[in-house]
C-alpha cells in the first residue's frame, strides 16, 4: 500500500512540477470543477 501511495504522489508531483504545461492546466481546471465553493474563505 505504501508503494502505491508513493507512486501516486510521485505521479502527481511530476504532473505539477514537470515541463509540460497542458497536462498541469488540465489537472487544475478539472480539480476546480470539483471545488465546494461554500468551503472557500474569501
C-alpha positions, 0 to 999 in steps of 0.5 A: 500500500505504501508503494502505491501511495508513493507512486501516486504522489510521485505521479502527481508531483511530476504532473505539477512540477514537470515541463509540460504545461497542458497536462498541469492546466488540465489537472487544475481546471478539472480539480476546480470543477470539483471545488465546494465553493461554500468551503472557500474563505474569501 
